């Protein structure tokens, strides 16, 4: 979808000799010819901030507001918002308090109008943009919600079986439970079993066959931790 998603947006800075000023604007890099940016400065999300030099407050707030899930669209989102911040600072508006910018809420809400997100949802992304606006109402940054009901804690203490007519799914919570499950599979009843963790392989290797049982390893602490000591690292 070239030019449609905004994931590859970068900030282009070009000197305007007539007005003797630098103009900053965003472009979709997938549609921009190399020859058209001669004499321009290009800022990518890594130019904005990175692990070596430190992250920009935009990056930090995307993380803090849980505004990134798969991360595919995040670089473009960050640059679109950064462009609006840069241009807002050029206005003659009053100097904002520390931690805020001259950007207004109405502008912040339009900052990512040209960017698409398919998994996170726009509320936390919009909250990131609005959190920089000096005229923001803090109560407008989303309501506190319960993301993990108490009753689910009991479900996580033992193996959870989801059974249907088509297939069964098991979530063992210990190595012992996993061994019992695998032992029952080896009894030779003809069941087709798939062991999964994140199941991200489905993105590349399409399943052409069906399975009778799925065993998810994500709830086993021993298999989802990294230990490091003087002898080395255990993953």
C-alpha positions as CSV (number, residue, x, y, z in Angstrom):
1,X,0.0,0.0,0.0
2,X,2.6,2.6,-1.1
3,X,1.8,6.0,0.2
4,X,-1.3,4.9,2.1
5,X,-0.1,3.9,5.6
6,X,2.4,6.5,6.7
7,X,4.7,3.9,8.2
8,X,7.7,5.3,6.3
9,X,7.1,9.0,7.0
10,X,10.3,11.0,7.6
11,X,10.8,14.7,8.4
12,X,12.2,16.7,5.5
13,X,13.9,20.0,6.3
14,X,14.5,22.4,3.4
15,X,16.0,25.9,3.4
16,X,13.7,28.6,1.9
17,X,16.0,31.4,0.6
18,X,13.1,33.7,-0.2
19,X,11.9,33.8,3.4
20,X,15.4,33.0,4.8
21,X,14.0,30.2,6.9
22,X,14.0,26.4,7.2
23,X,10.7,24.7,6.3
24,X,10.0,21.4,8.0
25,X,7.4,19.0,6.6
26,X,6.8,15.2,6.4
27,X,7.0,13.0,3.4
28,X,6.3,9.4,2.6
29,X,9.8,8.0,1.8
30,X,8.3,5.3,-0.4
31,X,7.0,7.9,-2.8
32,X,9.8,10.4,-2.6
33,X,12.4,10.4,-5.4
34,X,16.0,10.7,-4.3
35,X,16.7,13.5,-6.7
36,X,13.8,15.6,-5.2
37,X,15.5,15.9,-1.8
38,X,18.8,17.2,-3.0
39,X,20.0,19.8,-0.5
40,X,17.5,18.7,2.1
41,X,18.0,17.3,5.5
42,X,16.2,14.0,6.4
43,X,15.3,13.1,9.9
44,X,14.3,9.5,10.6
45,X,13.0,8.0,13.9
46,X,16.5,6.9,14.8
47,X,17.7,10.5,14.2
48,X,15.0,11.6,16.6
49,X,16.3,9.2,19.3
50,X,17.9,5.8,19.7
51,X,19.4,3.3,22.1
52,X,22.9,4.9,21.9
53,X,22.1,8.6,22.2
54,X,18.9,8.3,24.2
55,X,15.2,8.3,23.2
56,X,13.2,11.4,22.4
57,X,10.3,12.2,24.8
58,X,7.9,11.2,21.9
59,X,9.4,7.7,22.0
60,X,9.2,7.5,25.8
61,X,5.6,8.6,25.8
62,X,4.7,6.1,23.1
63,X,6.0,3.5,25.5
64,X,4.5,5.0,28.6
65,X,1.0,5.3,27.0
66,X,1.2,1.8,25.6
67,X,0.7,3.3,22.1
68,X,2.7,0.8,20.2
69,X,1.9,-2.9,19.7
70,X,3.5,-4.5,16.7
71,X,5.5,-1.3,16.1
72,X,5.2,-1.3,12.3
73,X,3.5,2.1,12.2
74,X,5.3,3.7,15.2
75,X,8.3,5.3,13.4
76,X,6.0,7.2,11.0
77,X,3.7,8.1,13.9
78,X,6.6,9.6,15.8
79,X,7.8,11.6,12.9
80,X,4.4,12.9,12.0
81,X,3.9,14.1,15.6
82,X,7.5,15.5,15.8
83,X,6.9,17.6,12.6
84,X,3.9,19.2,14.2
85,X,5.9,20.0,17.4
86,X,8.7,21.5,15.4
87,X,6.3,23.8,13.4
88,X,4.3,24.7,16.5
89,X,7.5,26.0,18.1
90,X,7.9,28.5,15.3
91,X,4.7,30.2,16.2
92,X,4.5,33.4,18.3
93,X,2.5,31.6,21.0
94,X,3.4,32.0,24.7
95,X,6.2,29.9,26.1
96,X,4.6,26.7,27.5
97,X,5.4,25.1,30.9
98,X,8.3,22.6,31.1
99,X,7.3,19.3,29.5
100,X,4.8,20.8,27.1
101,X,5.0,22.5,23.7
102,X,3.2,25.3,21.9
103,X,1.2,22.7,20.1
104,X,-2.6,22.9,20.8
105,X,-4.9,20.0,21.4
106,X,-6.8,20.5,18.2
107,X,-3.6,20.3,16.2
108,X,-2.3,17.3,18.2
109,X,-5.5,15.4,17.3
110,X,-4.7,15.9,13.6
111,X,-1.0,15.1,13.9
112,X,-1.4,11.5,12.8
113,X,-4.3,12.0,10.3
114,X,-2.1,10.5,7.5
115,X,-1.0,7.5,9.5
116,X,-2.7,4.1,9.8
117,X,-2.6,1.7,12.7
118,X,-4.1,-1.8,12.5
119,X,-3.6,-3.2,16.0
120,X,-3.1,-0.6,18.8
121,X,-6.1,1.6,18.5
122,X,-5.9,5.4,18.1
123,X,-6.8,6.5,21.6
124,X,-3.4,5.9,23.2
125,X,-1.7,7.3,20.1
126,X,-3.8,10.4,20.2
127,X,-3.1,10.7,24.0
128,X,0.6,10.7,23.3
129,X,0.2,13.6,20.8
130,X,-2.2,15.5,23.2
131,X,0.1,15.1,26.2
132,X,2.5,17.6,24.6
133,X,-0.2,20.3,24.2
134,X,-0.1,23.1,26.8
135,X,-3.9,23.4,26.8
136,X,-4.5,19.8,27.5
137,X,-7.1,18.7,30.1
138,X,-5.3,15.9,31.9
139,X,-8.7,14.2,32.4
140,X,-9.0,13.9,28.7
141,X,-6.0,11.5,28.5
142,X,-8.2,8.4,29.0
143,X,-9.9,6.8,31.9
144,X,-8.3,4.3,34.2
145,X,-9.6,0.9,33.3
146,X,-9.2,-2.6,34.7
147,X,-7.1,-4.6,32.2
148,X,-6.9,-7.8,34.3
149,X,-10.0,-8.8,36.3
150,X,-9.2,-10.4,39.7
151,X,-11.0,-13.7,38.8
152,X,-8.5,-14.4,36.1
153,X,-5.7,-14.8,38.6
154,X,-7.2,-18.1,39.8
155,X,-7.3,-19.3,36.2
156,X,-3.6,-18.8,35.8
157,X,-2.7,-21.1,38.7
158,X,-3.6,-24.3,36.9
159,X,-3.6,-25.7,33.4
160,X,-6.4,-24.3,31.4
161,X,-8.2,-26.5,28.9
162,X,-10.1,-25.0,26.1
163,X,-12.1,-27.7,24.4
164,X,-14.2,-27.5,21.3
165,X,-15.5,-29.8,18.6
166,X,-12.6,-28.9,16.3
167,X,-9.6,-28.9,18.6
168,X,-8.3,-28.6,22.2
169,X,-5.9,-26.0,23.6
170,X,-3.8,-26.5,26.7
171,X,-2.0,-23.8,28.8
172,X,0.3,-25.7,31.2
173,X,1.7,-23.6,34.0
174,X,4.6,-25.8,35.0
175,X,7.1,-28.2,33.5
176,X,5.4,-31.1,35.3
177,X,2.1,-30.3,33.6
178,X,3.8,-30.0,30.3
179,X,5.5,-33.4,30.7
180,X,2.1,-35.0,31.6
181,X,0.5,-33.5,28.5
182,X,3.4,-34.6,26.2
183,X,3.2,-38.1,27.8
184,X,-0.5,-38.4,26.9
185,X,0.3,-37.4,23.4
186,X,3.0,-40.1,23.1
187,X,0.4,-42.8,24.0
188,X,-0.2,-43.1,20.3
189,X,-3.9,-42.1,20.0
190,X,-3.2,-40.5,16.6
191,X,-3.8,-36.9,17.7
192,X,-1.9,-34.2,15.8
193,X,-0.3,-31.8,18.3
194,X,1.3,-28.4,17.8
195,X,3.5,-26.7,20.5
196,X,3.3,-22.9,20.3
197,X,4.6,-19.9,22.2
198,X,3.8,-16.7,20.2
199,X,2.8,-18.6,17.0
200,X,4.5,-15.8,15.0
201,X,5.7,-18.4,12.5
202,X,2.2,-18.3,11.0
203,X,3.2,-15.0,9.4
204,X,5.7,-16.8,7.2
205,X,4.8,-20.5,7.2
206,X,1.1,-20.9,6.4
207,X,-0.5,-24.0,8.0
208,X,-1.9,-26.3,5.3
209,X,-2.8,-29.0,7.9
210,X,-5.0,-28.9,10.9
211,X,-4.1,-30.0,14.5
212,X,-6.1,-31.7,17.1
213,X,-4.3,-30.2,20.1
214,X,-2.4,-27.1,20.8
215,X,-0.1,-26.7,23.8
216,X,0.9,-23.1,24.6
217,X,4.1,-22.7,26.6
218,X,3.7,-19.0,27.5
219,X,2.4,-19.7,31.1
220,X,5.4,-21.8,32.1
221,X,7.8,-19.4,34.0
222,X,10.9,-21.7,33.6
223,X,10.5,-21.4,29.8
224,X,10.0,-17.7,29.6
225,X,12.8,-16.3,31.7
226,X,16.4,-15.4,31.1
227,X,18.9,-16.1,33.8
228,X,22.4,-14.7,33.9
229,X,25.2,-15.6,36.4
230,X,29.0,-16.0,36.4
231,X,28.8,-19.1,34.3
232,X,26.9,-17.6,31.5
233,X,23.3,-17.0,30.3
234,X,20.4,-19.4,30.2
235,X,17.5,-18.6,27.9
